[in-house]
């Protein structure tokens, strides 16, 4: 039984569980050799011993090697597959995310545009898988990861351990035929149907009558083609991607990151008197903004989102002070003059005059 702190393969330290897939617990782990964070999953092996157990172990190793061949932006990268005692572990890239099944359970359905955009990314990843010579086999909401940054990642590529969910298995596979690319088309259609309707198209057991779509909108016709019981009449994966691209008309309708509860609005800027004064001078007939329809972000109710989008009240009108007038001209000093000062000045003037007279008498 694996636990926190266990070293797998003499190299990978299991830090904490971060999810549970069909085949067991997914662990956040640390690569002590390359000093990086990874995700690790112990592959499902039937209980037993002997030659049958060895064959199952060899098959799991081959599935891991096949998955490591896939290089696509919408597919989880498998770094390595390694044995550890009687176990086989997958070493994968770590992407902060949660499964589509968890997201739908917490936040409800997707819009048809969002589901179509999701289908385009998954369809392109599945096309790369088919080009590599094998099929996914277990596509369902639990194997689709919605990343925190809005991206989409397909996991458990080519891994048969644990078995797929019956609601997403193609009818021919349920009858015992081997999975083909057409079976992946059916599984993708059932996954997208669930994303917009909230329930699988043929019930949880996959054996009920088809439930007519009620919320799929423009996606309805494409889903019906993907869910045809005869695999020879289903569209190819490339045709499916083209159909979904025509539905979105090139629009990039991405998801709100599932584990991000929404970014709160920035605080209002500090009060600027000059800007406020200029704002009060705008004519009343200026352009008006149309009212926005609030869409609740994950973690917010519709009422909270409406309150959060209310405009910030305008600050109290600022009345600027009157402009200062021209500076007064500098004026001459007007200092009081005492009587003593006047007598002193007259004495000095008289002495100067006497000196001038004496000089004229003796030197002329």
Phi, psi and omega in degrees: 000122182284148179214169180300136180091351179294139177262122181256130178063022180067016188215322188257124179263123178282119184264309181197150176287140182236359179178171178225122178255189180299325186264003178134199186279139172259131185249142165277123186228166181235127178278107184285351178267316181259359176054057177217156178273135180225171171249140183228143178223131174279123185288148182287129174229134179297145180290134179155182181218177176087202186294324180295320179294322179294323177294319178295321180293318178295322178295320179295320178299319181292321177299319178296320179294321178296318180296328181291347180280345186278127175235103179205142182300334182257021178231135176297131180278127174266118181280320187197159170230126187221144175277149176214098187065236178268000183260160172234128184244141170263133175250118188232165173293147178261123178237118175301116188193180168215159184290157178297326178299316178294319181299315181293324179294328184268327189239359177087202188279164172265161173281160177303320178297316178297318179296321178296317178297320175300315180297326178297314181294316179293320179298321178294320177295319179293326176299319177295322178295315179295323178295334178280352173103009176215175185244165181288309175083333184227037179290127180193170180303332180286343179254010175252123180256130174259112186283157180298333181271008179095355179281172180235135180227133177262130182237177182056042183288118178072010182266119184265348185300138178090336178080144179283165175287133186300331184291345186241011179271133179297147183304320182293326177290322177297334179275356176109000178282154180291148179292146180228172174305328178295328177292325176293327176297316178298314181297322177296318179297318179293325179292316179292323177301314180297325183294330181259337182258337180089350179220155178293157185290331183242027179083171183293334180266354180072009184246355182280171176292151181296132179273122179300136180292138181244339184237001187288335178057233183294348181275350189301311184297318180296320179295318181299322178292318181293334184262015178298137182293331180272117183297335182286344181258357178283151175291157174288169179295323178296318177295324179297316179297320179296320179295316180293325178294324177293327179293316181282343180054038177081000180286138176268089181263089186270174181267157164285127181310128190293329182259007177257112185290006181109144182268120181295153181294148179294154179294153180296149180294157178297152183295129181242107183302320181296318179293321179296319179296320179292325181294324181291347181270357180292141178293148181295345182268016181294171184294144179249143177278141176286148181292133179272144176270116185290138173243120187293126174282158178304133180097350180239141170280168180298322180294318179294322180294321179297316179295323182292334182268001178298140181294146178289127182300142182292146179291161179303136183301132182268128177259110183291149178292154180298144180294137180292145179282182180295143180295137180292147179291147179295133182252155181292149179296143178232076184264142177294141181248125182278163179294324180297322180294321180294319180296318180297317180294323179292323179295318180295318180296320179295320179298321179295319181293319179298317179300323180292320181294315181299319181295327180288326180290320187267342186244004178272000000 
